């Protein structure tokens, strides 16, 4: 009896001892990291989120729950232990030994354009016998993901892109820079005699001309108007506008053009409109795509005419000005008509979700390329 009582006392002391120890040190040397595999992906693209747990102490964690929340538009493949309301709430359970590192990879699909972050995670642990629970909040660093709008790809729009591409290339070839050279080529009948490179001609015995480069000042401008004056908001048309602008951006950058982008939608971080002056190459591509991802369409947009009327009226040497707007309210339409009388090299893309394009005056209608959202992409 005394021996049994002694065993019970020792067991009680061990239980209380481990409980005290766990209460004090369970969270020490415990690192939790949540990181997206990529910094930016396309809308509709699959990617992964890694949960990395490092227990850097000689004390095992019999049960550790990691809880975090993110936007519901990140569609996770495995939703066990999760729930979705206005946010996506994840609850994962781990069993981690002493000095052990565990990595779990969660697959998801980006369901919508946007900027997604995970700033912290809630931790719930237990003692060795699962009789007590301890909680803490882990600072996981700042894990963020840009989801870019997917390039618009409906059939009628792709045809419009081909035509637009041809027009811009034609104008570009007509405007060469006499001060920049990109090489020497053989003389052709249509070449100006002033372009003959006499040194190269004497060296080769055949007429050679300097091959001129296109001026770096020539660019394409994309204006995006997300202002909606209607009672019913056109969310699908607003998103389609950003997708159309993305397709235009990629088209012109692939042609080696300089592209400027101006949008009156405000970003989620600084509440400022999207304004990016002309630039080219990969750097401009990433800057614009990230700016598009940051646009928060739930916030009131800035007035397009107040922001961009003076900037629009300046041609700035642009080869082409593209307008993307799902709306044609009076002051905006008037601004576009005024611009078009001075600068006919302009294209206006207007996405609509109804069965027929919206009604408007013929003068304005002739400037617009209507893009139906009911057409299926192929």
Protein Blocks (a to p, Z undefined) as FASTA:
>chain_A
ZZmmmmmmmmmmmmmmmmmmmmmmmmgoiacddddfbfbdcehiacddddddddfbfbdc
fbacddddddfklccfblghiacdfbccddddddddehiacddddddddfbgcddddfbd
cdddddfkopaccdddddebjadddddddddfbfklmmmmmmmmmmmmmmmmmmccfkbc
cbdcdddfklcfklpcfklmmmnopacdddddddfkbccdddddfbdfbfbdcfklmmmm
mmmmmmmmmmmmmnopacddddfbdcfklopacdddddedjklmmmmmmmmmmpcfkbcc
ddfklmmmmmmmpnnlpabdcdddfbdcfklmmmmmmmmmmmmbbcdddddfbfbdcddd
fklmmmpccddfkbccZZ
